[in-house]
Each structure stands twice: as C-alpha cells, then as structure tokens.
Amino acid sequence: MTERCGFVAVVGAPNAGKSTLVNAIVGQKVAIVSPKAQTTRTRLIGVAIADQSQILLIDTPGIFDPKRRLDRAMVAAAWGGAQDADLIALVVDAQTGVTKRVAPLIETLSQRREPKLVILNKVDLCSKGTLLELATKLQEALNPEDIFMVSASTGDGVGDLKAALAARVPEGPWHFPEEQVSDATDRMLAAEVTREQLYLQLHAELPYDSAVETEKYEERKDGSVAIYQQILVARDTQRAIVLGHRGARLKEIGSRSREELAKLLDRKVHLFLHVKVAEKWSDDRGLYREIGLDWVD
C-alpha cells in the first residue's frame, strides 16, 4: 500500500474539546486537558497512524476575540496552524452549538479554500434531534466535505473519524518515526504537564494569568531526569494560592506532575518547583519562545 501523510488543523472555539479529541485519535496523551477555557496555548502536532497513513494533527489554541498580547499570540498560533494544512477540521461543542465565538469562525473558514470537515463533539450529552438540527445548520453555513459526530471523552465515533482522516491525507512519505507521537520536546512537555496540574487543582482559585517555565532539564547518569521549573504568577496573593498552607498545594502539584511525567517519559523524574511573582511575565519575549509562541505586537 502507498504511504500517506498530511496535516490536519484542528480548530474551534475554546472548550470545544480539541485537545481531548487529538489525544483520542493519537491513542495516548500528547496534549494537556482541563476544564479551564484556553488551556491550550501553543500549536502542537499529535502524530496518529492508521494503516499506511500518518495523520499529523495540529492541535491549536481556541480561537476567540483576543484582548491581551498573550491572547493575540495564541490566536495567531491557531490560524498559523491552519495555514499549511491539507485539511481543516472544525470542532464544535454539540452542547453549545453555534455560539458568538463559533459564528465568526465559521464565516472565516467559509472563505478558505482548504478542504474542511466538521466534527460535532460531546454528542453523548445531546439528543439526536439537537444534533441533526445543528448538523443541518453547519452544512448550510460551511458546506463541509463531511460532518462527524463523536465523543472524544468516551471514544464513540473516534475510530470512524480517524479512518476518514487517514483516507483523506495526501500520498507521501511519513514525516515522523513510527514511535513518535508528538513534535513537543520533553522540556516543553514537562512545562505543560505542570501547567495542567495547576489548572486541575486550582481551577476556580487561580486566574488565567499564570505560566510554567522549565529553567533546566538535566539528564542524569542513572537514566533519570532532573527538571527545574518556575511557576510564574502576577501577584503575591496568587503565589500564596499556589503554595497552599505550609506549601502543601505546591507539593501536591509537584507530586502529581512528577507521576504523570514519569509515565510519559518512561523514566524516573526528579521535579523541583518554585513559585515566582512576575507581574509582567506575559511581556517577556523569552518566555514566549520557551512556551512555543511567536511574539505579537
């Protein structure tokens, strides 16, 4: 059989479930997930294989109306991920449908020439009537090649979607080795895993204004790795939240991050965290490079 390989840009509004869907198609975790909107900040490629096809899924930040520099950089990363894609997959939360954030996205995509698919996600939480009505509305507005109904969290419909993507990517040699599941470096992955734990454990308490920077990543002779990270927050009150009573929260964040990284990296991990107050961390050009974003004026 002829090898196939192509890029699929996975776009949508925040909280549509894009990262969960990318993880489900790849078959393992490559992108962090939390209930917090705009969890994904940078463009990441998840590598999925089906028969002789290598599907390069570009997991993008949610597209929304940007207010700050960080927001603008995230939206630029999302649209940048769609620039050279062979196929654009619009993920829509079937529960919320065509919201004020989804409507302009549909309008923009309707003017693009790339082949497009629509993926209705979270269908396990909707009635058939609601789904059919939404599918009809999206078919009329966007005229996609196909509409898929899936539940990324349960896996329902993901196999059919993966097979369809495999058939649609163009013929050509694979871009990544068979065992590679993402283009993220281990250093970047480490920062993302800790940020995920911040969101999961402090979702309601910690504002969006936080970041994780991997300062040092050291390979040790015994095969383990030592990772030194700083958690950046904007105010002393936020630092206190991250630390918790006598440092208990930070210890729990570190423990869970270390456990997750040990599984993902398949090696022992020594993780060292500290919390730094940096009021204007979102204006640090170096940090943008570290987390994989381009500086946007």
VENMOVEN-V889958 format. One record per residue. N is the residue number from 1. RES is the residue in three letters. SS is DSSP state (a for helix, b for strand, c for the rest). D_FIRST is the distance of its C-alpha to the first C-alpha in Angstrom with 2 decimals. Layout:
BEGIN
n={N & N}
res={RES & RES}
ss={SS & SS}
d_first={D_FIRST & D_FIRST}
END
This chain:
BEGIN
n={1 & 2 & 3 & 4 & 5 & 6 & 7 & 8 & 9 & 10 & 11 & 12 & 13 & 14 & 15 & 16 & 17 & 18 & 19 & 20 & 21 & 22 & 23 & 24 & 25 & 26 & 27 & 28 & 29 & 30 & 31 & 32 & 33 & 34 & 35 & 36 & 37 & 38 & 39 & 40 & 41 & 42 & 43 & 44 & 45 & 46 & 47 & 48 & 49 & 50 & 51 & 52 & 53 & 54 & 55 & 56 & 57 & 58 & 59 & 60 & 61 & 62 & 63 & 64 & 65 & 66 & 67 & 68 & 69 & 70 & 71 & 72 & 73 & 74 & 75 & 76 & 77 & 78 & 79 & 80 & 81 & 82 & 83 & 84 & 85 & 86 & 87 & 88 & 89 & 90 & 91 & 92 & 93 & 94 & 95 & 96 & 97 & 98 & 99 & 100 & 101 & 102 & 103 & 104 & 105 & 106 & 107 & 108 & 109 & 110 & 111 & 112 & 113 & 114 & 115 & 116 & 117 & 118 & 119 & 120 & 121 & 122 & 123 & 124 & 125 & 126 & 127 & 128 & 129 & 130 & 131 & 132 & 133 & 134 & 135 & 136 & 137 & 138 & 139 & 140 & 141 & 142 & 143 & 144 & 145 & 146 & 147 & 148 & 149 & 150 & 151 & 152 & 153 & 154 & 155 & 156 & 157 & 158 & 159 & 160 & 161 & 162 & 163 & 164 & 165 & 166 & 167 & 168 & 169 & 170 & 171 & 172 & 173 & 174 & 175 & 176 & 177 & 178 & 179 & 180 & 181 & 182 & 183 & 184 & 185 & 186 & 187 & 188 & 189 & 190 & 191 & 192 & 193 & 194 & 195 & 196 & 197 & 198 & 199 & 200 & 201 & 202 & 203 & 204 & 205 & 206 & 207 & 208 & 209 & 210 & 211 & 212 & 213 & 214 & 215 & 216 & 217 & 218 & 219 & 220 & 221 & 222 & 223 & 224 & 225 & 226 & 227 & 228 & 229 & 230 & 231 & 232 & 233 & 234 & 235 & 236 & 237 & 238 & 239 & 240 & 241 & 242 & 243 & 244 & 245 & 246 & 247 & 248 & 249 & 250 & 251 & 252 & 253 & 254 & 255 & 256 & 257 & 258 & 259 & 260 & 261 & 262 & 263 & 264 & 265 & 266 & 267 & 268 & 269 & 270 & 271 & 272 & 273 & 274 & 275 & 276 & 277 & 278 & 279 & 280 & 281 & 282 & 283 & 284 & 285 & 286 & 287 & 288 & 289 & 290 & 291 & 292 & 293 & 294 & 295 & 296 & 297}
res={MET & THR & GLU & ARG & CYS & GLY & PHE & VAL & ALA & VAL & VAL & GLY & ALA & PRO & ASN & ALA & GLY & LYS & SER & THR & LEU & VAL & ASN & ALA & ILE & VAL & GLY & GLN & LYS & VAL & ALA & ILE & VAL & SER & PRO & LYS & ALA & GLN & THR & THR & ARG & THR & ARG & LEU & ILE & GLY & VAL & ALA & ILE & ALA & ASP & GLN & SER & GLN & ILE & LEU & LEU & ILE & ASP & THR & PRO & GLY & ILE & PHE & ASP & PRO & LYS & ARG & ARG & LEU & ASP & ARG & ALA & MET & VAL & ALA & ALA & ALA & TRP & GLY & GLY & ALA & GLN & ASP & ALA & ASP & LEU & ILE & ALA & LEU & VAL & VAL & ASP & ALA & GLN & THR & GLY & VAL & THR & LYS & ARG & VAL & ALA & PRO & LEU & ILE & GLU & THR & LEU & SER & GLN & ARG & ARG & GLU & PRO & LYS & LEU & VAL & ILE & LEU & ASN & LYS & VAL & ASP & LEU & CYS & SER & LYS & GLY & THR & LEU & LEU & GLU & LEU & ALA & THR & LYS & LEU & GLN & GLU & ALA & LEU & ASN & PRO & GLU & ASP & ILE & PHE & MET & VAL & SER & ALA & SER & THR & GLY & ASP & GLY & VAL & GLY & ASP & LEU & LYS & ALA & ALA & LEU & ALA & ALA & ARG & VAL & PRO & GLU & GLY & PRO & TRP & HIS & PHE & PRO & GLU & GLU & GLN & VAL & SER & ASP & ALA & THR & ASP & ARG & MET & LEU & ALA & ALA & GLU & VAL & THR & ARG & GLU & GLN & LEU & TYR & LEU & GLN & LEU & HIS & ALA & GLU & LEU & PRO & TYR & ASP & SER & ALA & VAL & GLU & THR & GLU & LYS & TYR & GLU & GLU & ARG & LYS & ASP & GLY & SER & VAL & ALA & ILE & TYR & GLN & GLN & ILE & LEU & VAL & ALA & ARG & ASP & THR & GLN & ARG & ALA & ILE & VAL & LEU & GLY & HIS & ARG & GLY & ALA & ARG & LEU & LYS & GLU & ILE & GLY & SER & ARG & SER & ARG & GLU & GLU & LEU & ALA & LYS & LEU & LEU & ASP & ARG & LYS & VAL & HIS & LEU & PHE & LEU & HIS & VAL & LYS & VAL & ALA & GLU & LYS & TRP & SER & ASP & ASP & ARG & GLY & LEU & TYR & ARG & GLU & ILE & GLY & LEU & ASP & TRP & VAL & ASP}
ss={c & c & c & b & b & b & b & b & b & b & b & b & c & c & c & c & c & a & a & a & a & a & a & a & a & a & c & c & c & c & c & c & c & c & c & c & c & c & c & c & c & c & c & b & b & b & b & b & b & b & c & c & b & b & b & b & b & b & b & c & c & c & c & c & c & c & c & c & a & a & a & a & a & a & a & a & a & a & a & a & a & a & a & c & c & c & b & b & b & b & b & b & b & c & c & c & c & c & c & a & a & a & a & a & a & a & a & a & a & a & c & c & c & c & b & b & b & b & b & b & b & c & a & a & a & c & c & a & a & a & a & a & a & a & a & a & a & a & a & a & a & a & c & c & c & b & b & b & b & c & c & c & c & c & c & c & c & a & a & a & a & a & a & a & a & a & a & a & c & c & b & c & c & c & c & c & c & c & c & c & c & b & c & c & c & a & a & a & a & a & a & a & a & a & a & a & a & a & a & a & a & a & c & c & c & c & c & c & c & b & b & b & b & b & b & b & b & b & b & c & c & c & c & c & b & b & b & b & b & b & b & b & b & c & c & a & a & a & a & a & a & a & a & c & a & a & a & a & a & a & a & a & a & a & a & a & a & a & a & a & a & a & a & a & a & c & c & c & b & b & b & b & b & b & b & b & b & c & c & c & a & a & a & c & a & a & a & a & a & a & c & c & c & c & c & c & c}
d_first={0.00 & 3.79 & 6.48 & 9.26 & 12.86 & 16.14 & 19.72 & 21.29 & 25.10 & 26.72 & 30.25 & 33.27 & 36.89 & 38.12 & 37.66 & 34.95 & 32.91 & 30.27 & 30.21 & 30.21 & 27.22 & 25.28 & 26.20 & 25.11 & 21.60 & 21.21 & 22.68 & 25.59 & 28.39 & 27.76 & 30.40 & 33.99 & 35.34 & 38.93 & 40.97 & 42.42 & 41.39 & 39.66 & 38.60 & 35.60 & 37.12 & 34.47 & 30.95 & 28.44 & 24.65 & 23.05 & 19.51 & 17.45 & 14.02 & 12.16 & 8.88 & 6.78 & 9.70 & 12.98 & 15.84 & 19.00 & 21.87 & 25.08 & 27.87 & 30.93 & 34.64 & 36.08 & 37.37 & 41.11 & 44.33 & 44.92 & 48.48 & 48.38 & 46.74 & 44.35 & 43.43 & 42.87 & 40.65 & 38.52 & 38.18 & 37.37 & 34.58 & 33.22 & 33.25 & 32.02 & 28.90 & 28.24 & 28.91 & 25.57 & 23.34 & 20.53 & 21.74 & 25.06 & 25.53 & 29.22 & 30.30 & 33.56 & 35.77 & 36.29 & 39.72 & 41.15 & 39.28 & 40.02 & 42.55 & 44.40 & 41.71 & 38.80 & 40.46 & 40.59 & 37.02 & 35.97 & 38.21 & 36.64 & 33.04 & 33.98 & 34.79 & 31.51 & 28.84 & 25.71 & 23.82 & 25.46 & 25.06 & 28.00 & 27.89 & 31.06 & 31.58 & 34.18 & 34.06 & 35.48 & 38.74 & 39.07 & 40.10 & 37.93 & 40.45 & 40.26 & 36.47 & 36.46 & 39.23 & 37.44 & 34.14 & 36.17 & 37.96 & 34.83 & 33.17 & 36.32 & 36.70 & 33.22 & 31.26 & 27.95 & 24.65 & 24.88 & 27.10 & 26.11 & 28.72 & 28.26 & 30.42 & 29.09 & 31.88 & 31.19 & 27.39 & 27.86 & 25.18 & 23.25 & 20.26 & 19.95 & 20.44 & 17.77 & 15.17 & 16.57 & 16.45 & 12.79 & 12.13 & 14.77 & 14.12 & 13.23 & 10.37 & 11.49 & 11.95 & 13.26 & 17.05 & 18.15 & 17.82 & 16.16 & 19.71 & 21.25 & 22.01 & 24.31 & 25.70 & 29.23 & 31.31 & 33.10 & 36.33 & 35.32 & 33.91 & 37.28 & 39.23 & 37.12 & 37.57 & 41.33 & 41.47 & 39.73 & 42.48 & 45.11 & 43.92 & 43.48 & 46.89 & 48.89 & 47.24 & 50.54 & 52.66 & 50.82 & 50.40 & 47.24 & 49.01 & 47.64 & 45.05 & 43.90 & 43.74 & 42.48 & 45.21 & 44.15 & 41.18 & 42.16 & 40.18 & 42.60 & 42.92 & 42.47 & 38.93 & 40.19 & 40.33 & 43.37 & 42.86 & 45.81 & 45.64 & 48.13 & 48.16 & 49.63 & 51.81 & 54.21 & 57.41 & 59.39 & 59.24 & 55.44 & 55.68 & 57.94 & 55.46 & 52.63 & 54.97 & 56.47 & 59.61 & 60.21 & 56.61 & 55.21 & 52.59 & 51.24 & 51.11 & 49.09 & 46.67 & 46.26 & 45.85 & 43.08 & 41.28 & 41.54 & 40.16 & 37.16 & 36.45 & 36.77 & 33.96 & 31.69 & 32.46 & 32.71 & 36.04 & 39.73 & 40.84 & 44.37 & 44.80 & 47.93 & 48.70 & 51.59 & 52.48 & 53.73 & 55.50 & 54.28 & 55.53 & 53.53 & 50.32 & 48.35 & 49.86 & 48.60 & 46.16 & 45.14 & 44.20 & 41.94 & 40.03 & 39.95 & 38.41 & 35.92 & 37.73 & 39.03 & 42.79 & 43.80 & 47.37}
END
